[in-house]
Structure formats: structure tokens, C-alpha cells
Amino acid sequence: FLGVRQVLMFGLTRAGEVFWVEILALRSRLFNMAVGPYVSLGVIQSQGWPYILTFWAVLDFVFLYGNHRFPRHWLYWQDKLDLFNEANPAVGVVDDDTYMRLLASCIFVGAAASLKRLFLAVYLGRRSVEHFGTQLERLMAKMILIGEVAHLARDIEGKRSLFEGAALSGPPPPVVGDDTTTEEQDKLVRFRDLFLLEESSSTEEAGPSPHAAERKGSDVAKRATTPVDSATGTMAAAESPGSSPQASPAMAASRGASSGRKRDEAGRCCSPGNYGASSSPSSSPPRSPGDGGASSTATASTSTERNAEKIDTSSTANAKLMYLLSEWEEPELNAGKNSKATVADLVQFRKAVSTMNDKYPFSRAFGHANTRESCVRSSQEVFDRLMLSAPSDSSSSANSLPFSILSVLAMDRNGDFVDAKIKSHIRLFRPDRDGNLSKLDFVKSVDTVYKQLRLLRASIANSRQIDLAFERIANCFFYFFLVIIAVAILGINIWTVFLSFNTFFLGFSFLFGSAASNYFEGLLLIFVRRPYDIGDRIATSNPKSDTNPNGSSTWFVDKVTLFTTTVRFATTNEVATYSNGSLAILRIINANRSPKAIISVLIKFGLETPFNKITVFRTAVENFINARPREWIALAGFRATRVEADFGYVEYKVIAQHRESWQNLGPVLQSKADLSSFCLEATKKLEMKYESPPMPVNLSTLGNMDFGGIFHNE
């Protein structure tokens, strides 16, 4: 019974575990589709001793329990092997009530442990998805954008001759090891037509690629009567340097109008200062006719020009109205966040997290980015590849990349720009008001995403450690009650044992009552409230008192457990440890989860300062802020806060919103210092500097003075 048949039952149980768990549940999609995700996840979570204990007892119930002849002796019909017939007595074990209770207890314990694992896996996984899902989604979107830029840079480097206008006979020759699809080739051709300022005549003579020819043919049919930008006042045929002498005038005019219009449109829509007013085709400015041969064409062009002027005027007025209106943020709707994450969401979340541990988080085209040094080096290489397509006669700086080059990634199959994609690139790279992007700004943008990636990875790893600690605590309570139920199934009265220890537990409850209460508060703080993560900048204060409007002293979170939180003072790098229970009653300010920083600068003007000078000062400050789009969002306010007639000044407050949150305190303080210095210099140039009047000296506060004693000798 023990030496042969139980060993066989154990071997069958292990074989079943390998087949059902390691082969079907973990490697077969058909099994997941057949039984559902929860059953499949439950089978996976039962791997180990719960599966073995449960199904070993089930097999014993089937093959080794009962009062008939088969459970006692499997080969009872033969008389050659006495080990498996009645010659070897079973001693009444297989039909014993205690044996049945033991099997039932084993099945209950194994099934309950598997269900507990399933519940904790789903519960803790959903908590991670709900807490980190939004951050991970935004981070993955930025990583995808950087990967697309890296692929574009690689294509530019591999097809450099295409952008330089080399002679082509038919389709462009493939690069060694190139597997570019037809759609990607067509995108590159559109990229050349859009952003290359000069095209050689040899390219026109040899003929473009068939995809470009087909697209240009359709463009000619649609845009032969399309007017050119009215701001230039000239025809596209006269401005197109790449037109061939053998080409027809209509073809040259239409090609010049198309490329000129799209270059102008790309430059305007990709410039942060002008974006929004001309991003749609309906708001583009009017253009003069490309042919001018037919009167109907001229009439249609005139009507189109008038409509475009009306639309452009309307869009300009709307832009001015939006500028004059006060800033307002749309309220965040949390209706969709109440839906629970599915098992498919948990699997997708795990796969996304695993990509952050790769050596190529931004794609292989970007290069190594497993360390900050390698990420900075790869960023510079990508920027240098992008600069290969920069026009040589560009008015921008030699070290600046025209942002319109990246706008090819925001084009759909029809060659139109997708507004959402353009805005995503602008928010990520933040070009200047002229639409240029320097190497330093490009590397800074990628480095910011890299730091967010590392901090999020550390936060998720620390969250897993907290989940494991919580699971250990849950296991203590679970297995405590599980043992009680399992012993009760065996028929043992365990309550008498607990009653004997009742007095002992009651004495310890008075001894550790306050500590247990404090520990439970800290447990709720970390596991339920989760007010901070690894790397967050936090500040603590009394909730009954107001915080400092100029900012609070902050600490960096270095380590979080269920018992303590280790922090580091941001100013001096001093390390301290809080008990989580002591933090539960405090106000915790999280700079990383706070919105964009709002700072204020106080300026004093004399009472005799005219209001027109104050208006000029505000305009100068506003221009200073608008000229730095990578630092500031907008001027949020400029108002008088105090009037002191006795001291002869009026105090104004300059309120501006920064691009960074208080988490990145260094750039915020530096920008505030620059703004304060500019305000001081502006008051000097406008002769608005306030000088406090001399204060009178009250000699009576010095006490009684014996002036007679001074002249006593005289």
C-alpha cells in the first residue's frame, strides 16, 4: 500500500502536473480558449504542492478507497504475484473512516490554497494595473514615439542618396539587408517631396519611383488649380528649382505648389508657436492659381481664396479669444476607471513591464539604453542621423534640427497630418518658437523619458516586494484558519486547546495593543492609500496648519516596506526612517503626483508709476515666458496684491506655470531665478525700480539720557 501503490499514485500526480500545468496551461492557447482565463490561471497558480496534494488525494479516492476487492488488491484475479492479491492483507486501511477523512482534508487544503493563490494573484495584479497602468501607458507611448524617430533616423541614414536627389532609374535600389515594405518606401518618397528644398534635375530626367509617380499623378489632377501661398505673391513654377526644362508648365507648377504648400503647412503646424491656427486644410491661407490658363480655374481659385480668407480670419479670432480667456483644465472623468482589469490586462501589463528590463527599451534602431550613459550616447547618434536630412540652406542654426523633419511620422497614408500625433511629438521634444530642435534639447527629452522609465521600474519592483510581504501576512491568517478547519475535518476537537491559551493571549493583547494599532494604521497607509512610490519627492506637515506657499522642505523616498519608510533629505542627503504608523496622521505632499509647478514673484512699484508702464512691464514678462516654451507653459496671472500708501509702493505678483512639476525642483528654481532677474532688469530699464523711503529714528526708545552730564565739565 505505501511502498508501491502510493508511489505509483504520486508518479501519476506528477505526470499530470507536467501535462496540465506546464504543457497545456502555460504553453497552449487552445486550453486558455477552451476553459477560460480564470480557470487557466487557477491551474497555473495551483502548481506545486497544492496540485500534488489535491490530485494525489483524488487518485487515492478513485483507486485506493472503498470496501470492495479492487481498492484492496489491484490484481486480485491472479495468483502469481502475491504482492497484489489477497495473500497480502490490506489490514482494513482502504475502507477506514479516518483514511477517508484524511483524504478529504488533503483535497480541501490543496483546493483552498489554490483558490487563495488565484485570488491574491488577481487582486494584487489588479491593484498594480490600477496604480501603475496609466503611468505605464503614457510611458510606453513616449517610448514608441522615440522608437519611431529612431527608425526614421535609420531610414534616413540608409537611404541618404534618396534625400540628396541621386539619379534613380526606376524604383530606388534596396539597401543591403533592407526589408523596407512598399508602404515605407512610399512614405520616404513623400518625406523627400515634403522637406527637401532642392531636387536635382537628373532625378527628374531619370524618372521617380513608380509609387511616387502614381501619387504625383493624382496630386496633379487634384492640385493643378490649387493656388500658392498668397503671402509670397509668386507662382510656384518660378520658385521650384527642381523643375526640369523638358517638363510641362502645368506639371512644374503643380509640383512646386504641392511641395511648397506642404513644406509651409508642415513648418507651421509643427511649430509650437503657430500650431492650431493652420493644422487643418480648411484653415490654410489662400494661394494664387498654379496654371492660370482657363477662366473657370481663375474663378474657382478666387472663390476658394475668399473662403480661405474667411476661415483663416475666423480661426485667428478664435485663437485670440482662447488666448484672452483664463486658463482652465477639464475635469478628469473617473467613470471608466471603475472597471476591473481582466486577466488579459494583467498579462499585457506584465509583458509591458518586461520590456523595460531590455537592453533596447526604445527599439534596436535607437541602440543600447540600459544605462544613462549609453542612452545619452544613442540619443546623440540618432540626432546626428536625423541631421543628414536637414536642408543645407536652412535658416536655422547648424546644430538645430528642423522639427518639420519629424512631422513625417505624423502623416497618414493619404499624406495628411494627424493632429494628435503632431501634438504628441511637440509635447515630447518641445521645439522652440521657430520650430527648431537643438541636440541638447533632443537628448534632454530622451533622458527625461529614460529617468521616468527607471523610476517606474523601481516603483513596480518595490510594489512587488510590498505585495509579497502582504501575501506573507495573509498566509499567516489563512493557514491558521486552514489548519483549524483541516483538523476539524479529521474529527479532532481543537477548541479545548484554544481555551487553555485564552488567558495567555489576553495578557499579551494589553501589552501589544497600541503597537498593533499603530502597525495596522501603517499597513493601511502603504497598502491601501499608497501616498508615494520609490523616487517620489514628498513633504510632511500637520494637516491642521497651512503649508508654505513658496514650497516645502522635501524628502526623497528611497525604500518602502510594510513597517517603515526610508527617506533622504533633498537638501543635505541625510537619510531618515519613519514608521508608517507615524506618517498615517500627517499630511503627505507628493511632488511627483502634483500638477505642473506654479511659482510667483513679488515686485514692488512706486505709487507714482503710471499704469501704462506697468502694462509694458507685463507685456515684457509675458514675452519672456513665451520665448521659452521648454520652461514655461504660460503667464498664469499678473495682479496687484497690496497697496501701501504709507510706504509709497504697490505690490504686484507675477504668477507663471512651469513645464516641470515640483518633483524636478532644480529646473523650477532656476527658471524662477531667471524670471526674478528679468523682472528686476525690466524695472531698471523702465525706470520703475522702487526705493523705500528713509525710516524715521525714534530716539525715545533709547531711554532717558542725561544731557546735562555731557556738558558738566564745561
ABEGO torsion letter per residue (X at the ends): XAAAAAAAAAAAAAAAAAAAAAAAAAABAAAAAAAEAAAAAAAAAABEAAAAAAAAAAAAAAAABEABAAAABABAABAABAAABAABBAGGAAABAAAAAAAAAAAAAAAAAAAAAAAAAAAAAAAAAAAAAAAAAAAAAAAAAAAAAAAAAAAAAAAAAAAAGBBBBEBBBBBBGBABBAAAAAAAAAAAAAABABBBAAAAAAEBBAAAAAAAAAAAAAAAABBBBAAAGBBAAAABAABBAABBAAAAAAAAAAAAAAAAAAAAAABAAABGAAABAAABBBBBBAAGABAAAAAAAAAAAAAAAAAAAAAAAAAAAAAABBBBBBBBBAAAAABBBBAAAAAAAAAAAAAAABABAAEAAAEBAABAAAAAAAAAAAAAAAAAABBAABABBAABBBAAAAAAAABBAAGBBBAAAAAAAAAAAGBBAAGBBBAAAAAAAAAAAAAAAAAAAAAAAAAAAAAAAAAAAAAAAAAAAAAAAAAAAAGBBAAAAAAAAAAAAAAAAAAAAAAAAAAAAAAAAAAAAGABBBGBBBBBBBAABBBBAAEBBBBBBABBBAABBBBBBAAAGBBBBBBAAAAAABBBBBAAABBBBBBBBBBBBBAABBAAAAAAAAAAAAAAAAABAAABABBABBBBABBBAAAGBBBBBBBBBBABBAABAAAAAAAAAAAAAAAAAAAAAAGABBBBBBBBBBAAAAEBBBAAAAAAAX
